[in-house]
């Protein structure tokens, strides 16, 4: 069994509450956390918070989906420009949200958010 499924930006899907949520209650709780951390302006619907995966049809906040397609690589770390300005900016933004998460989330919430979202640099090197 796989213990990781790493996204282009270094998130671990198999630890992500959006990816793992199956019930309405789990999705609602995830939407509440996203709002608390500041990733959404309001508590969004279960439909909106549900993970639909990273693909060419999704707008990537960091523009990485478009970039790997343009560069002809599968992952950022395969690019000759890695680490680039997009990655550096993404890591800075992630560090900001990590600190915010530490302050607004419970210890339990922070632990699973840490595993899912705040080990990007380490995950990107794999």
N, C-alpha and C positions, 0 to 999 in steps of 0.2 A: 504494500500500500504506500502511495506517495504521501510524504509529509509536507511537501511544498508544491505550490503551483504559483510561480512568480510572474507578476505582470511586468510590462515594459518599464514602469516607474519604480519597481522594486517592492511592490506590495505582495503579501502572501495570501492568495485567495483562500487557501485551506484554513486560514485563521480569521478570515474576514467575516464579520457579522452579516454584511449584506449578502455575501456569497452563500453563507451557511443558513440564513433564515429561511424557514419553510412555512411556518404558521403565521397567521395574521398578527398574533401577539408578538412573535419574534420580530416581524417586520416593523411593527409599531414601535417597539423598544429601540430598534436600530434607527428609525427616523427621529426619535427623541434624542438619541446620542448625537446624531449628525447635526441637529439643531443646536444642542448644547455646546458642541465643539466649534460650531461656526461654519460648517460645511454646507448648511442650508439656512435660508433666511426665515424659515418657518418649519413646523413639523409637517412634512410632506406625506402624501398618500402612500399606502403600501405598494401600489403599482409603480410609483416613481422611485421609491427607495430600493425596490427589488433589483438585484444584480442581473444585468443582461449581458455581462461580459465585455471585454475590450475587443473592439473590432473596427474595421474600416468604416462602419456605419455609425459609430459613436464618436462624438466630439471629445477628444482627449484634452483635459484641462492643461496639460503640459505640452501638447502638440507632438507627443512622441509617436502616436500611431501613424500620423501623417509622415513624420520624419523617417521612421524605419522603412516605410513604403518607398519614399523618395530615395533613400540611400541603398535600398535593395538588400537589407539585412533583416534577420528575424528578431534580434534583440539589440538593444543599445550597445551592450558591451562588445558586440561584433563589429561595430563601426570604427573606422580608423580615427575618427574625431573624438571618441569617448575618452574621458568625460568632457562633454561640451558645455557651452553656456546654458543650454536648456536643462541639462542635468544639474548643474551648479545652482541654478535658480530654483529648481524643483526641491533640491535638498535643503536650501535655505527656508523655503516655504514650509516644508515638512517639519523642520526644527521648530519653527514658530508654532505650528499646530500641536506638536508634541508637548511643548510647554503649556499651551492653553489646555490641552487635554488633561495634563497632570493636575491642573488647578480646578477644573470643572467636573471631572469624572470621579467616580468612586475608585478605590484602589483596584477592585475587580475589573471595572470597565477599562481603567488605564492599562492593566496587564494585557487584556486581550487586544486592545487597540495598539499597544506597543508591538506585540507579536505580528499583528496584521499589517501595520502601516509605518512604523517608525524604525524599521531595520532596513530601510531602502538601500543605503550605501553598501552595507554588507551583502544584501541580496543581489544587487546589480553586478557584483564582481563574480558571481557564480557562473 
